[in-house]
Amino acid sequence: MEAGHTFLARLGKTRLRPGGRLATEWLFRQGKLAPGMKVLEVACNMGTTSLEMARRFGCSVTACDLNEEALSRARENQALHPAAPAVSFRKEDALHLSFSDNTFDVVINEAMLTMLPAPAKEQAVKEYLRVLKPGGLLLTHDIVLKDLTPAEIRDLTGELGRAIHITPLPYTEDGWRALFRDAGFAGTETYTGAMTLLSLPGLLRDEGWMRTLQILRRGMQRENRAAFLGMRRVFSKWHSHMGFIASVSRKPAASPVSENREPQKRETAV
Ligand SMILES: C[S@@+](CC[C@H](N)C(=O)[O-])C[C@H]1O[C@@H](n2cnc3c(N)ncnc32)[C@H](O)[C@@H]1O
């Protein structure tokens, strides 16, 4: 079965995340992105965010994903903007990044942690801590739950899982904060709001008129209709309990991870 984000990308969607451009712009502001900063995007998919960071802020961006097809599309998208600073796209697993300790000023990860089981979330976030320079920033964007009983959470995740063909594990705001704190991050700040992935205002803001019409037209084609409407139905049913959360967290200047590791080539802290 096709995963929800692969399905939406096939319909023409370019931003596959719960809070769309609104949340991503907040992350960009928190990251204080600037020319020369070393940024890692994990789960870049077709490269929308990476290419935007390189083009708008002149950052040195490395972008990775597990999915080869998405990476091919990212490289094709890059070729459409030959004048922009090049992004290095590579296959990497968030749980076992190949980068050295203390490499990046910023790690950004949108709409991936929600899809992982708890131990994998913890492993990925520890990897982000490891590859960030002391003082570096982790920017994330995920689904957040609120005002639900444990039984309702089971219902919601079951329905969402059947709609997107992935077993999701979204957290409450406290849950997300605990994930980052327990991994060793400090000073987490968050921005939350309504899920806009498939709402009409969200589609228009993220994709523009032309692309929104294309997505809706393709979504309503006979072979896509059940899946498309099924996803919209789940988002709509749970809209007051399920939204987006964007977060920024800082790797402490003296992180336990960087202290306990073999000495690496040190780079200037942010
Ligand atoms: C919902 S999409 C989000 C894509 C993009 N960040 C966005 O916001 O539009 C999730 C992405 O996470 C990637 N992914 C899932 N598990 C991963 C892992 N362990 N390491 C790297 N990427 C992963 C998938 O291949 C997919 O491209």
Ligand as a Chemical Component Dictionary entry (heavy atoms), coordinates in Angstrom:
data_LIG
# 
_chem_comp.id                   LIG 
_chem_comp.type                 NON-POLYMER 
_chem_comp.pdbx_formal_charge   0 
_chem_comp.three_letter_code    LIG 
# 
loop_
_chem_comp_atom.comp_id 
_chem_comp_atom.atom_id 
_chem_comp_atom.alt_atom_id 
_chem_comp_atom.type_symbol 
_chem_comp_atom.charge 
_chem_comp_atom.model_Cartn_x 
_chem_comp_atom.model_Cartn_y 
_chem_comp_atom.model_Cartn_z 
_chem_comp_atom.pdbx_ordinal 
LIG C1  C1  C 0  5.719  12.861 5.394 1  
LIG S1  S1  S 1  7.188  12.858 4.445 2  
LIG C2  C2  C 0  7.784  14.500 4.808 3  
LIG C3  C3  C 0  8.685  15.004 3.742 4  
LIG C4  C4  C 0  9.175  16.448 3.911 5  
LIG N1  N1  N 0  9.989  16.590 5.103 6  
LIG C5  C5  C 0  8.030  17.420 3.952 7  
LIG O1  O1  O 0  7.765  17.934 5.032 8  
LIG O2  O2  O -1 7.417  17.668 2.916 9  
LIG C6  C6  C 0  8.257  11.835 5.450 10 
LIG C7  C7  C 0  9.603  11.560 4.840 11 
LIG O3  O3  O 0  10.403 10.903 5.820 12 
LIG C8  C8  C 0  11.245 9.974  5.143 13 
LIG N2  N2  N 0  11.737 9.023  6.147 14 
LIG C9  C9  C 0  11.033 8.126  6.862 15 
LIG N3  N3  N 0  11.825 7.453  7.704 16 
LIG C10 C10 C 0  13.080 7.941  7.537 17 
LIG C11 C11 C 0  14.346 7.646  8.116 18 
LIG N4  N4  N 0  14.487 6.700  9.061 19 
LIG N5  N5  N 0  15.421 8.327  7.693 20 
LIG C12 C12 C 0  15.310 9.289  6.726 21 
LIG N6  N6  N 0  14.126 9.612  6.138 22 
LIG C13 C13 C 0  13.027 8.941  6.532 23 
LIG C14 C14 C 0  10.321 9.382  4.093 24 
LIG O4  O4  O 0  11.033 8.735  3.056 25 
LIG C15 C15 C 0  9.573  10.636 3.628 26 
LIG O5  O5  O 0  10.234 11.254 2.564 27 
# 
loop_
_chem_comp_bond.comp_id 
_chem_comp_bond.atom_id_1 
_chem_comp_bond.atom_id_2 
_chem_comp_bond.value_order 
_chem_comp_bond.pdbx_ordinal 
LIG C1  S1  SING 1  
LIG S1  C2  SING 2  
LIG S1  C6  SING 3  
LIG C2  C3  SING 4  
LIG C3  C4  SING 5  
LIG C4  N1  SING 6  
LIG C4  C5  SING 7  
LIG C5  O1  DOUB 8  
LIG C5  O2  SING 9  
LIG C6  C7  SING 10 
LIG C7  O3  SING 11 
LIG C7  C15 SING 12 
LIG O3  C8  SING 13 
LIG C8  N2  SING 14 
LIG C8  C14 SING 15 
LIG N2  C9  SING 16 
LIG N2  C13 SING 17 
LIG C9  N3  DOUB 18 
LIG N3  C10 SING 19 
LIG C10 C11 SING 20 
LIG C10 C13 DOUB 21 
LIG C11 N4  SING 22 
LIG C11 N5  DOUB 23 
LIG N5  C12 SING 24 
LIG C12 N6  DOUB 25 
LIG N6  C13 SING 26 
LIG C14 O4  SING 27 
LIG C14 C15 SING 28 
LIG C15 O5  SING 29 
# 
